[in-house]
Amino acid sequence: MPDLSQIVKAYDVRGVVPDQWDERLARLFGAAFAEVTRAKAVVIGHDMRPSSPGLARAFGEGAAARGADVTEIGLCSTDQLYYASGALGLPGAMFTASHNPAQYNGIKMCQAGAAPIGQDSGLADIRALVEEWADAGEGAPPATAAEPGTLTRRDVLADYAGHLRSLVDLTAIRPLKAVVDAGNGMGGHTVPTVLAGLPVELEAMYFELDGTFPNHEANPLDPANIVDLQARVRATGADIGLAFDGDADRCFVVDERGEPVPPSAITALVAARELAKAPGSTVIHNLITSWSVPEVVRENGGTPVRTRVGHSFIKAEMARTGAIFGGEHSAHYYFRDFWNADTGMLAALHVLAALGGQDGPLSALVAAYDRYAASGEVNSRVADQAGRAAAVRGAFADRPGVTLDELDGLTVSTDDWWFNLRPSNTEPLLRLNVEARDAATVAKVRDEVLAIVRA
């Protein structure tokens, strides 16, 4: 039997194809998905990876064998799949490994209305069924439906673009020049349709859909992967640069100088815009976003709510509080008007609207939202995540003026700086984020923590 503990993660399925999973397992996942959601119909989409169409089709066949009618939307971004799940009112499955290397693939699953399926909300049950059927050998799962479901193709790209454009009006902005690096991912599929006809001159980089990622990894969180974008912005005199990850659910921004804009500053900017539409609303931010985010939310009359890292926690908290918006340090942005789901494209439209609605450069616009010095995420490969984190806790616990909390990993705070150290859910890594009032303090705290972690 395959070892599903290696591929079923906290929020999704992800692993190397075909070494860790293949179309047979995808078929079992589809059947289990239909069984656990008890859905009469489901919607399925996939990214541009070579293995994605086959895996998505096998998943659909498994769901249809259990009686579910399957709507296949084909090539799409992850937020386009969320749109389909929300607009059609169907549970959905997206085949993507996001920013992971080409040999990986995965499944992000959701209930109708784009509500996430994670370990505590159905994924563990799906895994248990797949294990049971995989153990039974060939011929499993039994096709128990009296009448199998149908498989139907449907294109929702134009409807998705129309919905986004209904939420942010860019028709009256000043003309802008935007360089967009799609990283050979799904942004190359969605961006031209979303921006068509708007006063935005588009300079396209790596829009060819290619799941082997010939130019660079589709992970803009790694500074090495936005070097080309930065150079093109500077060379062309563009107003803004945008970079999307492989499945185009995250958007990263660089200003007119080619300098990266921290995702926390984008979170604060978008929060201010959303609060202008719905005064007094709640805004969710994870515990690694900058101090500037809750400050800006309060300054604009909103209520900030701090939560753990991860889309399932953000989405659950948004549903619980009725929050209008949520943002993460990793450039995931969540909107009440988008079924509480994350969409980098909608965040990008907000930034374009804010930039085009005034005359100054982007660097000046975001300065009000970028108030502190930060380390960015620093990863350390360790054999004993818990042991190294405990050593850090012990080093800081008794210092005067220090507070500790363990909402997600270990957060250590003072009046002048804070850091968070948390284990990766998918790799033997500890992730460190530090913020302070000045860069020298960031470096000092970062180096002290890393010395303990890497001892």
VEXVEX-570628 format. One line per 10 residues: number of its first residue (from 1); for each residue x, y, z of N, C-alpha, C. Coordinates in steps of 0.2 Angstrom, whole numbers, plus 5000, padded with zeros to 4 digits. Layout:
BEGIN
NUM> X:Y:Z:X:Y:Z:X:Y:Z  ... .
***
This chain:
BEGIN
1> 5004:4994:5000:5000:5000:5000:5004:5006:5000  5003:5011:4996:5007:5018:4996:5007:5021:5003  5012:5024:5005:5012:5028:5011:5009:5035:5011  5003:5035:5012:4999:5042:5011:5002:5047:5016  5005:5045:5022:5007:5050:5027:5013:5054:5023  5016:5052:5018:5021:5056:5014:5018:5061:5010  5011:5060:5008:5008:5065:5003:5002:5069:5005  4999:5066:5011:4993:5070:5013:4995:5074:5019  4995:5081:5017:4998:5086:5022:4992:5089:5026  4994:5094:5029:4989:5097:5034:4983:5100:5030 .
11> 4984:5103:5024:4979:5107:5020:4978:5104:5013  4982:5099:5011:4981:5097:5004:4985:5090:5003  4985:5088:4997:4989:5082:4995:4994:5084:4991  5000:5082:4992:5006:5084:4988:5012:5079:4988  5015:5078:4982:5020:5073:4982:5023:5072:4975  5028:5068:4974:5031:5067:4968:5027:5062:4964  5026:5064:4957:5023:5059:4952:5028:5056:4948  5028:5050:4946:5024:5045:4949:5026:5041:4955  5032:5043:4958:5035:5040:4963:5031:5039:4969  5027:5044:4972:5023:5044:4978:5016:5044:4976 .
21> 5014:5046:4971:5007:5045:4969:5006:5045:4961  5000:5043:4959:4999:5042:4952:4992:5043:4950  4990:5041:4944:4983:5042:4942:4978:5037:4945  4981:5031:4947:4977:5026:4951:4975:5029:4957  4980:5032:4961:4978:5035:4967:4974:5041:4966  4975:5045:4961:4970:5050:4960:4963:5048:4959  4962:5043:4956:4955:5040:4955:4952:5038:4962  4956:5035:4966:4954:5034:4973:4952:5040:4977  4956:5045:4976:4955:5051:4979:4949:5054:4977  4947:5054:4970:4941:5057:4968:4935:5053:4970 .
31> 4935:5047:4971:4930:5043:4974:4929:5044:4981  4934:5045:4985:4934:5047:4992:4931:5054:4993  4933:5058:4989:4931:5065:4989:4923:5065:4988  4921:5062:4983:4914:5062:4982:4910:5058:4988  4913:5053:4991:4910:5050:4996:4909:5054:5002  4915:5057:5004:4915:5061:5010:4911:5068:5010  4911:5071:5004:4907:5077:5003:4900:5076:5002  4899:5069:5000:4892:5067:4998:4889:5072:4993  4893:5074:4988:4891:5078:4983:4888:5075:4977  4883:5078:4975:4879:5075:4968:4883:5078:4962 .
41> 4887:5083:4963:4891:5086:4958:4897:5089:4961  4903:5090:4957:4909:5093:4959:4912:5096:4953  4917:5101:4955:4920:5104:4949:4928:5103:4950  4931:5102:4945:4938:5100:4945:4942:5105:4940  4948:5107:4942:4952:5111:4938:4960:5109:4939  4964:5111:4934:4971:5109:4935:4976:5114:4932  4982:5114:4934:4987:5119:4932:4991:5116:4925  4997:5119:4924:5000:5117:4917:5005:5112:4918  5006:5109:4924:5011:5103:4925:5009:5098:4920  5014:5094:4917:5013:5089:4913:5009:5083:4915 .
51> 5009:5082:4922:5005:5077:4925:4998:5079:4927  4996:5085:4926:4990:5088:4929:4984:5085:4925  4984:5086:4918:4978:5084:4915:4976:5076:4917  4981:5072:4917:4979:5065:4918:4977:5064:4925  4980:5067:4930:4978:5066:4937:4971:5069:4938  4969:5075:4935:4963:5078:4936:4957:5073:4933  4959:5071:4927:4954:5066:4923:4953:5060:4927  4958:5057:4930:4957:5051:4934:4953:5053:4940  4954:5058:4944:4950:5060:4949:4943:5061:4948  4942:5064:4942:4935:5065:4940:4931:5058:4938 .
61> 4935:5054:4935:4932:5047:4934:4930:5043:4941  4935:5044:4946:4933:5041:4952:4927:5044:4956  4926:5051:4955:4921:5054:4958:4914:5052:4954  4915:5052:4947:4909:5050:4943:4907:5043:4945  4912:5038:4946:4910:5031:4948:4906:5031:4954  4906:5036:4959:4902:5036:4965:4896:5040:4964  4894:5042:4958:4888:5045:4956:4888:5053:4956  4894:5056:4956:4894:5063:4956:4895:5065:4949  4891:5070:4947:4892:5074:4940:4898:5078:4941  4902:5078:4936:4909:5081:4936:4909:5087:4931 .
71> 4910:5093:4933:4912:5099:4929:4919:5100:4928  4922:5099:4922:4929:5100:4922:4930:5107:4918  4934:5111:4922:4935:5118:4919:4942:5118:4916  4946:5113:4916:4952:5112:4913:4957:5117:4916  4962:5120:4912:4967:5124:4914:4964:5130:4918  4967:5131:4924:4964:5137:4928:4969:5138:4933  4969:5144:4936:4973:5146:4942:4969:5143:4948  4972:5143:4954:4968:5140:4960:4963:5145:4962  4964:5151:4961:4958:5156:4963:4952:5155:4958  4954:5153:4952:4949:5152:4947:4944:5146:4949 .
81> 4948:5141:4951:4944:5135:4954:4940:5137:4960  4942:5141:4964:4938:5144:4970:4932:5148:4967  4933:5152:4962:4928:5155:4959:4922:5150:4957  4924:5145:4953:4920:5140:4951:4916:5137:4956  4920:5135:4962:4916:5132:4968:4911:5136:4971  4913:5143:4971:4908:5148:4974:4903:5149:4970  4904:5151:4963:4899:5153:4959:4894:5147:4957  4896:5141:4957:4892:5135:4955:4890:5132:4961  4892:5134:4967:4890:5130:4973:4892:5123:4973  4898:5121:4971:4900:5114:4971:4906:5113:4975 .
91> 4907:5107:4978:4914:5106:4980:4919:5105:4974  4925:5107:4976:4930:5108:4970:4937:5105:4972  4940:5103:4967:4947:5100:4968:4952:5103:4962  4957:5106:4965:4962:5109:4960:4969:5105:4960  4971:5103:4954:4977:5099:4954:4983:5104:4952  4987:5105:4957:4993:5109:4957:4997:5107:4962  5004:5109:4961:5009:5109:4967:5011:5116:4968  5007:5121:4966:5009:5128:4967:5016:5130:4965  5020:5131:4969:5027:5134:4968:5032:5128:4968  5030:5122:4970:5035:5116:4970:5038:5114:4963 .
101> 5044:5111:4963:5047:5109:4957:5042:5105:4952  5045:5104:4946:5040:5101:4941:5038:5094:4942  5042:5090:4946:5040:5083:4947:5035:5082:4952  5033:5087:4956:5028:5087:4961:5021:5088:4958  5016:5086:4961:5009:5088:4960:5005:5087:4966  4999:5090:4966:4995:5089:4972:4988:5091:4971  4984:5090:4976:4976:5092:4976:4974:5097:4981  4972:5102:4980:4969:5107:4985:4961:5106:4984  4958:5104:4989:4951:5102:4989:4947:5107:4994  4940:5108:4991:4936:5113:4995:4929:5110:4995 .
111> 4925:5112:5000:4918:5111:5000:4915:5116:4995  4908:5115:4994:4904:5120:4990:4906:5127:4993  4906:5132:4989:4907:5139:4991:4915:5140:4993  4919:5136:4991:4926:5137:4992:4929:5136:4999  4924:5133:5003:4927:5132:5010:4932:5126:5011  4937:5127:5014:4943:5123:5013:4942:5116:5017  4945:5111:5014:4945:5104:5016:4952:5103:5019  4953:5102:5025:4959:5101:5029:4959:5095:5033  4964:5093:5037:4964:5087:5041:4958:5087:5045  4956:5092:5048:4950:5092:5053:4943:5093:5050 .
121> 4943:5094:5043:4937:5096:5040:4936:5091:5034  4938:5085:5034:4937:5080:5029:4943:5076:5026  4949:5080:5026:4954:5077:5023:4957:5070:5026  4956:5070:5033:4958:5064:5036:4953:5058:5034  4947:5059:5033:4942:5054:5031:4943:5052:5024  4945:5057:5020:4947:5055:5013:4953:5051:5013  4958:5052:5016:4964:5048:5017:4962:5041:5019  4958:5041:5024:4956:5034:5027:4953:5030:5022  4948:5032:5018:4945:5029:5013:4950:5027:5007  4954:5031:5005:4959:5029:5000:4964:5024:5002 .
131> 4966:5024:5009:4970:5019:5011:4966:5012:5011  4960:5012:5013:4956:5006:5013:4955:5003:5006  4954:5007:5001:4953:5005:4995:4960:5003:4991  4965:5007:4993:4971:5005:4990:4974:4998:4992  4972:4997:4999:4974:4990:5002:4970:4985:4998  4964:4986:4996:4960:4981:4993:4963:4979:4986  4967:4983:4983:4970:4981:4976:4966:4983:4971  4968:4980:4965:4965:4982:4958:4957:4982:4959  4954:4986:4955:4946:4985:4955:4943:4990:4961  4947:4992:4965:4944:4997:4970:4945:5004:4968 .
141> 4940:5008:4970:4935:5007:4974:4929:5004:4970  4924:5000:4974:4918:4998:4970:4914:5004:4968  4911:5003:4962:4907:5008:4959:4900:5007:4962  4899:5010:4968:4893:5008:4971:4887:5012:4969  4888:5018:4965:4882:5022:4962:4878:5018:4958  4871:5018:4959:4867:5015:4954:4868:5017:4947  4869:5024:4947:4870:5027:4940:4876:5031:4941  4882:5030:4937:4888:5034:4937:4886:5041:4935  4890:5046:4937:4890:5053:4936:4892:5054:4929  4891:5060:4926:4894:5063:4920:4900:5067:4920 .
151> 4904:5067:4915:4909:5072:4915:4908:5077:4909  4908:5084:4911:4906:5089:4907:4912:5094:4907  4914:5097:4901:4918:5103:4901:4915:5109:4901  4918:5114:4904:4915:5121:4905:4921:5126:4906  4920:5131:4902:4925:5137:4903:4923:5142:4907  4926:5144:4912:4924:5149:4917:4928:5155:4917  4933:5155:4913:4938:5161:4913:4935:5168:4913  4931:5169:4908:4928:5175:4907:4924:5177:4913  4920:5172:4915:4916:5174:4921:4920:5175:4927  4925:5172:4928:4930:5173:4934:4933:5180:4933 .
161> 4935:5182:4927:4938:5189:4926:4932:5194:4927  4926:5193:4925:4921:5198:4926:4919:5199:4933  4919:5193:4937:4918:5194:4944:4923:5198:4948  4930:5197:4946:4935:5201:4949:4934:5208:4947  4933:5210:4941:4932:5217:4939:4926:5220:4941  4921:5216:4943:4915:5219:4947:4917:5222:4954  4922:5219:4957:4924:5221:4964:4929:5227:4964  4933:5228:4959:4937:5234:4959:4937:5237:4952  4935:5244:4953:4934:5247:4946:4941:5251:4944  4943:5249:4939:4950:5252:4936:4948:5256:4930 .
171> 4942:5257:4928:4941:5260:4922:4943:5267:4921  4943:5271:4927:4945:5278:4927:4952:5279:4930  4956:5274:4931:4963:5276:4933:4967:5279:4928  4972:5282:4930:4977:5285:4925:4981:5279:4922  4983:5280:4916:4986:5274:4912:4993:5272:4916  4993:5266:4917:4999:5263:4920:5003:5258:4916  5009:5257:4917:5013:5252:4913:5015:5247:4919  5013:5240:4918:5014:5235:4922:5018:5229:4919  5023:5227:4922:5027:5221:4920:5024:5216:4924  5022:5210:4921:5020:5204:4925:5024:5198:4923 .
181> 5027:5195:4928:5030:5189:4927:5026:5183:4930  5024:5179:4925:5019:5173:4927:5023:5167:4929  5030:5167:4928:5034:5161:4929:5032:5155:4926  5029:5156:4920:5027:5150:4916:5021:5146:4919  5018:5150:4924:5013:5147:4928:5006:5150:4925  5001:5149:4929:4994:5150:4927:4992:5157:4927  4997:5162:4929:4996:5169:4928:4996:5171:4921  5000:5167:4917:5000:5168:4910:4993:5166:4906  4989:5162:4910:4982:5160:4907:4977:5166:4909  4978:5168:4916:4972:5172:4918:4973:5180:4917 .
191> 4980:5182:4918:4981:5189:4918:4978:5193:4911  4980:5190:4905:4978:5193:4899:4970:5195:4899  4966:5190:4901:4959:5191:4901:4957:5195:4907  4960:5195:4913:4957:5200:4918:4959:5207:4916  4965:5208:4913:4967:5215:4912:4965:5218:4905  4962:5214:4901:4960:5216:4894:4955:5222:4894  4957:5227:4890:4953:5233:4890:4954:5238:4895  4958:5237:4900:4959:5241:4906:4965:5246:4904  4965:5252:4907:4971:5257:4905:4977:5255:4908  4979:5248:4907:4985:5245:4910:4989:5242:4904 .
201> 4995:5246:4902:4999:5243:4897:5003:5237:4900  5002:5231:4897:5005:5225:4900:5011:5223:4897  5016:5222:4900:5023:5219:4898:5023:5212:4901  5022:5207:4896:5022:5200:4899:5029:5197:4899  5030:5193:4904:5036:5189:4905:5034:5182:4907  5037:5178:4903:5036:5170:4904:5029:5168:4905  5025:5171:4900:5017:5169:4900:5016:5162:4897  5021:5159:4894:5020:5153:4891:5019:5147:4896  5013:5144:4896:5012:5139:4901:5017:5133:4900  5021:5132:4905:5026:5127:4905:5028:5124:4912 .
211> 5025:5118:4913:5026:5115:4920:5032:5113:4922  5037:5114:4917:5044:5112:4919:5048:5118:4921  5045:5124:4921:5048:5130:4923:5055:5132:4921  5055:5133:4914:5062:5134:4911:5066:5140:4913  5062:5145:4915:5065:5151:4917:5068:5152:4924  5063:5151:4928:5065:5151:4936:5059:5147:4939  5060:5145:4945:5055:5142:4949:5049:5147:4950  5043:5145:4950:5037:5149:4950:5035:5151:4958  5041:5153:4961:5040:5155:4969:5043:5161:4970  5039:5167:4969:5042:5173:4970:5044:5175:4977 .
221> 5042:5171:4982:5044:5172:4989:5052:5172:4989  5055:5168:4985:5062:5167:4985:5065:5173:4980  5069:5178:4983:5071:5184:4980:5075:5182:4973  5078:5176:4973:5081:5174:4966:5076:5174:4960  5070:5173:4962:5065:5172:4957:5061:5178:4954  5063:5184:4957:5060:5190:4955:5066:5195:4952  5072:5192:4951:5077:5196:4949:5076:5199:4942  5073:5194:4937:5071:5196:4930:5066:5201:4930  5061:5201:4935:5056:5206:4935:5058:5212:4937  5063:5212:4942:5065:5219:4945:5069:5222:4939 .
231> 5073:5218:4935:5077:5221:4930:5073:5224:4924  5067:5220:4923:5063:5223:4917:5059:5229:4919  5057:5230:4926:5054:5236:4928:5058:5242:4927  5065:5241:4930:5069:5246:4929:5071:5248:4922  5072:5243:4918:5074:5244:4911:5068:5248:4907  5062:5246:4908:5056:5249:4904:5053:5255:4907  5055:5257:4914:5052:5263:4917:5045:5261:4919  5043:5255:4920:5036:5253:4922:5034:5256:4929  5028:5257:4930:5025:5259:4936:5025:5254:4942  5025:5248:4940:5024:5242:4944:5026:5236:4941 .
241> 5028:5231:4945:5029:5224:4943:5025:5219:4947  5022:5214:4944:5019:5209:4948:5021:5202:4946  5022:5198:4951:5024:5191:4950:5019:5186:4953  5017:5181:4949:5013:5176:4952:5016:5170:4953  5014:5166:4958:5017:5159:4959:5014:5154:4954  5016:5148:4954:5014:5143:4949:5006:5142:4948  5002:5142:4953:4995:5142:4952:4992:5148:4953  4996:5154:4953:4993:5161:4952:4988:5162:4958  4989:5159:4964:4984:5162:4969:4988:5167:4974  4994:5167:4973:4998:5172:4976:5001:5178:4972 .
251> 5001:5184:4974:5004:5189:4970:5009:5193:4974  5015:5194:4971:5020:5198:4974:5021:5205:4970  5023:5210:4973:5023:5217:4970:5030:5220:4971  5033:5223:4965:5039:5227:4966:5037:5234:4963  5040:5239:4966:5038:5246:4965:5042:5248:4958  5041:5255:4957:5044:5257:4951:5052:5257:4951  5055:5256:4956:5062:5256:4957:5065:5249:4956  5060:5244:4956:5062:5237:4956:5062:5234:4963  5061:5238:4968:5061:5236:4975:5055:5232:4977  5056:5226:4980:5050:5222:4983:5046:5226:4988 .
261> 5040:5225:4987:5035:5228:4992:5033:5223:4997  5034:5223:5003:5032:5218:5008:5025:5216:5007  5023:5209:5007:5016:5207:5007:5012:5210:5013  5016:5212:5019:5012:5215:5024:5010:5222:5022  5014:5226:5018:5012:5232:5016:5006:5232:5011  5006:5227:5007:5000:5226:5003:4994:5224:5007  4995:5220:5012:4989:5218:5016:4986:5224:5019  4991:5229:5022:4988:5235:5025:4985:5239:5020  4988:5240:5014:4985:5244:5009:4978:5242:5007  4977:5235:5006:4971:5232:5004:4966:5233:5009 .
271> 4968:5232:5015:4964:5232:5021:4961:5239:5022  4965:5244:5021:4962:5251:5021:4957:5252:5016  4958:5250:5010:4953:5250:5004:4947:5247:5006  4947:5241:5008:4941:5237:5010:4937:5240:5016  4941:5243:5021:4938:5246:5026:4934:5252:5024  4936:5255:5019:4933:5261:5016:4926:5259:5013  4926:5253:5011:4919:5251:5008:4915:5248:5013  4917:5245:5019:4913:5243:5024:4916:5245:5031  4915:5251:5033:4918:5254:5039:4916:5249:5045  4921:5249:5050:4920:5245:5056:4921:5237:5055 .
281> 4923:5235:5049:4923:5228:5048:4930:5225:5052  4930:5218:5052:4935:5214:5055:4940:5213:5049  4947:5213:5050:4952:5211:5046:4956:5206:5049  4957:5200:5046:4961:5195:5049:4969:5195:5046  4973:5194:5051:4980:5194:5048:4984:5188:5052  4988:5185:5049:4992:5180:5053:4997:5183:5057  5000:5179:5062:5004:5181:5067:5011:5183:5064  5013:5182:5058:5019:5184:5055:5019:5190:5051  5013:5193:5050:5012:5199:5046:5015:5205:5051  5017:5211:5048:5020:5216:5051:5015:5219:5057 .
291> 5018:5222:5062:5015:5227:5066:5011:5232:5063  5013:5234:5057:5009:5239:5053:5002:5237:5051  5001:5230:5050:4994:5228:5048:4989:5230:5053  4990:5227:5059:4984:5229:5064:4984:5237:5066  4990:5240:5065:4990:5247:5066:4985:5251:5061  4987:5249:5055:4983:5252:5049:4975:5250:5050  4974:5244:5052:4967:5242:5052:4963:5246:5058  4967:5247:5063:4964:5251:5069:4963:5259:5066  4968:5261:5063:4968:5268:5061:4962:5269:5056  4960:5264:5052:4955:5265:5048:4948:5262:5050 .
301> 4948:5262:5057:4941:5260:5060:4939:5253:5060  4944:5248:5059:4943:5241:5059:4945:5238:5065  4943:5231:5065:4946:5227:5071:4950:5222:5068  4957:5222:5070:4961:5217:5068:4961:5210:5072  4961:5205:5069:4961:5198:5072:4967:5194:5070  4971:5192:5075:4977:5188:5074:4976:5181:5074  4979:5177:5069:4977:5170:5068:4984:5166:5066  4983:5160:5066:4989:5155:5064:4990:5156:5057  4996:5154:5055:4998:5154:5048:4994:5148:5044  4992:5149:5038:4988:5144:5034:4981:5146:5032 .
311> 4980:5144:5026:4974:5146:5023:4967:5143:5027  4968:5137:5029:4962:5134:5033:4960:5138:5039  4966:5141:5043:4964:5145:5049:4962:5152:5047  4965:5155:5042:4962:5161:5040:4955:5161:5038  4953:5156:5033:4947:5156:5031:4942:5154:5036  4943:5150:5041:4939:5148:5046:4938:5154:5051  4943:5158:5052:4942:5164:5056:4938:5169:5052  4939:5170:5046:4935:5174:5042:4927:5173:5042  4926:5166:5042:4919:5164:5042:4916:5165:5049  4920:5164:5054:4918:5165:5061:4916:5172:5063 .
321> 4921:5177:5060:4920:5184:5062:4916:5188:5057  4915:5185:5051:4912:5189:5045:4917:5194:5043  4924:5193:5043:4929:5198:5041:4928:5199:5034  4930:5206:5032:4930:5208:5025:4936:5206:5021  4941:5205:5025:4948:5204:5021:4953:5200:5026  4957:5197:5023:4963:5193:5027:4969:5193:5023  4975:5194:5026:4981:5194:5023:4986:5190:5027  4991:5187:5023:4996:5183:5026:5003:5186:5023  5008:5184:5027:5015:5187:5025:5018:5183:5019  5014:5178:5017:5016:5174:5011:5013:5176:5004 .
331> 5010:5182:5005:5006:5185:4999:5000:5181:4997  4997:5178:5002:4990:5175:5001:4985:5181:5004  4980:5183:5000:4975:5188:5001:4968:5185:5001  4964:5186:5006:4957:5183:5006:4952:5188:5007  4947:5187:5003:4941:5192:5002:4934:5189:5004  4931:5193:5008:4924:5190:5009:4920:5190:5003  4921:5195:4998:4918:5195:4992:4920:5190:4987  4925:5186:4989:4927:5180:4985:4926:5174:4989  4921:5173:4993:4919:5167:4996:4925:5165:5002  4928:5171:5005:4933:5170:5010:4939:5167:5007 .
341> 4940:5166:5000:4945:5162:4997:4951:5167:4996  4957:5164:4994:4962:5168:4993:4963:5169:4985  4964:5175:4983:4965:5177:4976:4971:5183:4975  4976:5181:4973:4982:5186:4971:4979:5191:4966  4975:5188:4961:4973:5193:4956:4969:5199:4959  4965:5197:4963:4960:5203:4966:4965:5208:4970  4970:5205:4974:4974:5210:4977:4978:5214:4972  4980:5211:4967:4984:5215:4962:4979:5220:4959  4973:5219:4958:4968:5224:4955:4968:5230:4960  4967:5228:4967:4967:5233:4972:4973:5238:4972 .
351> 4979:5235:4971:4985:5239:4971:4985:5243:4964  4983:5240:4959:4983:5244:4953:4978:5250:4953  4972:5249:4956:4967:5254:4957:4970:5260:4962  4973:5258:4967:4976:5263:4972:4982:5267:4969  4986:5263:4965:4991:5267:4961:4989:5272:4956  4984:5269:4952:4981:5273:4947:4976:5278:4949  4974:5278:4955:4970:5283:4958:4973:5289:4961  4980:5290:4960:4983:5295:4963:4989:5296:4958  4993:5302:4959:4998:5303:4954:5005:5301:4956  5006:5299:4963:5013:5298:4965:5015:5291:4963 .
361> 5022:5289:4964:5024:5283:4962:5022:5277:4968  5023:5271:4966:5021:5266:4970:5025:5266:4977  5031:5268:4976:5036:5268:4982:5033:5273:4987  5031:5279:4985:5028:5284:4990:5021:5281:4993  5017:5278:4988:5011:5276:4991:5011:5271:4996  5016:5266:4995:5016:5260:5000:5020:5262:5007  5024:5268:5006:5028:5270:5012:5024:5270:5018  5018:5273:5018:5013:5273:5024:5012:5267:5027  5012:5261:5023:5010:5255:5025:5016:5250:5027  5022:5253:5026:5029:5249:5027:5033:5252:5032 .
371> 5032:5251:5038:5034:5255:5044:5040:5252:5048  5041:5246:5047:5046:5243:5051:5051:5239:5047  5057:5237:5050:5062:5233:5047:5060:5226:5048  5062:5221:5043:5060:5214:5044:5065:5210:5041  5066:5204:5043:5071:5199:5041:5069:5195:5034  5062:5195:5033:5060:5190:5028:5060:5183:5032  5057:5178:5028:5058:5171:5031:5064:5168:5030  5067:5166:5036:5074:5163:5035:5073:5155:5038  5075:5151:5033:5073:5144:5034:5080:5140:5037  5079:5136:5041:5085:5132:5044:5083:5124:5044 .
381> 5087:5120:5040:5085:5113:5040:5088:5110:5047  5084:5107:5051:5086:5104:5057:5083:5097:5058  5087:5093:5062:5084:5086:5063:5079:5085:5068  5079:5090:5073:5074:5090:5078:5071:5097:5079  5065:5097:5076:5062:5104:5076:5060:5106:5083  5057:5101:5087:5054:5103:5093:5060:5104:5098  5066:5101:5097:5071:5102:5102:5075:5108:5101  5075:5110:5095:5079:5117:5093:5074:5123:5095  5068:5122:5094:5063:5127:5096:5063:5128:5104  5063:5122:5107:5063:5122:5115:5070:5126:5117 .
391> 5075:5125:5114:5081:5128:5116:5081:5136:5115  5078:5138:5109:5076:5145:5109:5072:5148:5114  5067:5144:5115:5062:5146:5121:5066:5147:5127  5070:5142:5129:5074:5143:5135:5078:5149:5135  5081:5151:5130:5086:5156:5130:5082:5163:5131  5076:5164:5129:5072:5170:5129:5067:5170:5135  5065:5165:5138:5059:5165:5142:5060:5169:5148  5066:5170:5151:5066:5173:5158:5069:5180:5157  5070:5183:5151:5072:5190:5150:5067:5195:5152  5069:5200:5155:5064:5206:5156:5061:5209:5150 .
401> 5055:5210:5151:5051:5214:5145:5050:5209:5139  5050:5203:5140:5049:5198:5135:5042:5195:5136  5038:5194:5131:5032:5190:5132:5033:5184:5126  5030:5178:5128:5030:5173:5124:5023:5170:5123  5021:5168:5116:5015:5165:5115:5016:5159:5110  5012:5154:5110:5013:5148:5106:5007:5147:5102  5004:5152:5100:4998:5151:5095:5000:5147:5089  5006:5149:5086:5008:5145:5081:5016:5145:5081  5019:5140:5083:5026:5140:5084:5027:5144:5090  5033:5147:5091:5035:5151:5096:5035:5159:5094 .
411> 5032:5163:5097:5032:5170:5096:5035:5174:5102  5041:5177:5101:5044:5181:5107:5044:5188:5105  5041:5192:5110:5040:5199:5108:5042:5204:5114  5045:5210:5112:5046:5215:5116:5043:5222:5113  5044:5227:5116:5041:5234:5114:5045:5236:5107  5051:5233:5106:5055:5235:5100:5056:5230:5095  5055:5224:5096:5055:5219:5091:5051:5213:5093  5050:5208:5088:5047:5202:5089:5050:5197:5084  5050:5190:5086:5051:5185:5081:5047:5179:5082  5046:5176:5077:5042:5170:5077:5046:5164:5074 .
421> 5046:5158:5077:5050:5152:5075:5045:5147:5075  5043:5144:5069:5038:5139:5068:5041:5133:5063  5039:5127:5065:5041:5122:5060:5037:5121:5054  5040:5120:5049:5036:5118:5042:5032:5112:5043  5026:5112:5040:5022:5106:5040:5024:5101:5035  5028:5103:5030:5030:5098:5025:5037:5096:5024  5041:5100:5028:5049:5099:5027:5052:5099:5034  5058:5096:5035:5061:5097:5041:5065:5103:5042  5061:5109:5042:5063:5116:5043:5060:5119:5049  5064:5124:5051:5061:5129:5056:5062:5136:5052 .
431> 5056:5139:5052:5055:5145:5049:5056:5151:5054  5060:5156:5053:5061:5162:5057:5059:5168:5054  5055:5172:5057:5053:5179:5055:5055:5184:5060  5058:5189:5059:5060:5194:5064:5058:5201:5061  5055:5205:5066:5053:5212:5064:5055:5217:5070  5058:5223:5068:5060:5227:5073:5059:5234:5071  5061:5239:5075:5060:5246:5073:5066:5249:5069  5071:5245:5069:5077:5247:5064:5080:5240:5062  5084:5241:5056:5087:5235:5053:5093:5232:5057  5096:5236:5061:5102:5234:5066:5099:5229:5071 .
441> 5093:5231:5074:5090:5226:5079:5088:5220:5075  5085:5220:5069:5083:5214:5066:5089:5210:5065  5094:5212:5063:5100:5208:5062:5103:5205:5068  5103:5209:5074:5105:5206:5080:5101:5200:5083  5094:5201:5082:5089:5196:5085:5090:5190:5080  5090:5191:5074:5090:5186:5069:5096:5181:5070  5102:5185:5071:5108:5181:5072:5108:5177:5078  5106:5180:5083:5106:5176:5090:5101:5170:5090  5095:5171:5087:5091:5165:5086:5094:5160:5082  5096:5162:5076:5099:5157:5071:5105:5153:5074 .
451> 5109:5156:5078:5115:5153:5082:5112:5147:5086  5107:5148:5089:5104:5143:5094:5101:5137:5089  5097:5140:5084:5093:5135:5080:5098:5130:5076  5104:5133:5074:5109:5129:5070:5115:5127:5074  5114:5127:5080:5120:5125:5085:5121:5118:5084 .
***
